Structures are given as structure tokens and as C-alpha cells.
Amino acid sequence: MSTSSMVHRVDEAMRLQFEIEQLYAREAHLLDERRFEDWLALFTEDFTFRVPIAQNVAFNDLQDEYLEDPLAMSWIHDDKPTMEKRVEQIRTGVHWAEEPLSRTVHLVSNVLIEPPAAESGEQPELTVKCGVLSYRHRLTDQEDTMVGRRLDRLRRVEDEWRICARTLYISQTVYLGSSFSHFI
């Protein structure tokens, strides 16, 4: 491989990394600024979101740490229409768990883009791993911190990256927050 083509590949990888990190930064700011409708626009119409329940397992059983079976219970298992309904409900001003609205800070780090499985002329969906931290404060004494790992699938739609699937693996086996009413 020539030096020129190596430089081109590195340049493309850096550009892609920047685009994905910008998407995640924009998403975090939209959530923290309570711009939920703009946030929803980051998802494809077939978007799915899952937060599987973690369980404590022995070292040799780590593959069973999260309940991944399609029929297993999850903390959250939503699609885009369900997320849109949640936003509509919050916007009514009478949502018991989000009136008044939470103040949040979302942090995303350690963004790792998995290389696409096959080389083709068209860019396939990307698999992206990252670490997330969500801090939430509400009223005078409700404070939640959630830490986890995300596994996203991203797809190009009209020359922009959109999130088409997300699985969030939170570190808690027992969720200690007051509710799952804020968006993660």
C-alpha cells in the first residue's frame, strides 16, 4: 500500500471518528437543553432502544451477565413511536415524574467505531461502542447517576448519520434512581 493511500485511509478514519463524536455530542446537548423533538430526529424510523437487566454472575458465566434473550425482561424496550409518545407526555406539563423537568448532564466517551464487515462502494451500517454517564437532578433532593456502555448501530440517511438501534448496558443490577423518566 502506498503512503498516499495510507494517508487517505487514516484521513477517512479520522473524519468518520469526528462525525460520530459530533453526533454524540450534539445528542447530549439536545437532551441537556430539553430539545427532545430535535433529539428524536437523530433516530431512524425503525429505531429500537433496549436497556437489558444485568445480573451478578460468576466469572466463567460473564456471557450471561445481561439478559439478552429476545423474550427477556428489560429496563426499557422502546421503539421510535414509543419514544415520541414519551416526549408528548412530558410536553403536557402534567407528567408526574418529569414535572418539573429534570436537569441533566450527559457525557459520552471512549467512542470506538467497529470496522465494517465488508468493503463495498456503499457505506454500510456502523457499529459503535461508547461509555456514557447520565447525571440527573430534580426538585430539591432527587439525584441520579447512571453509568454504562452503549452499543449503537448507525446508518447514513440523506448524508447524515442516524441512530437505528441502541442497547445500553447500565452497570447497576438494581437501579437506584427514582425513575427512568429522563432520556439516557
Secondary structure as UniProt FT lines:
FT   HELIX           3..32
FT   TURN            33..34
FT   HELIX           36..40
FT   TURN            41..42
FT   STRAND          43..52
FT   HELIX           59..64
FT   TURN            70..71
FT   STRAND          74..79
FT   HELIX           80..91
FT   HELIX           96..98
FT   STRAND          103..113
FT   STRAND          126..138
FT   TURN            139..141
FT   STRAND          142..157
FT   TURN            158..159
FT   STRAND          160..170
//
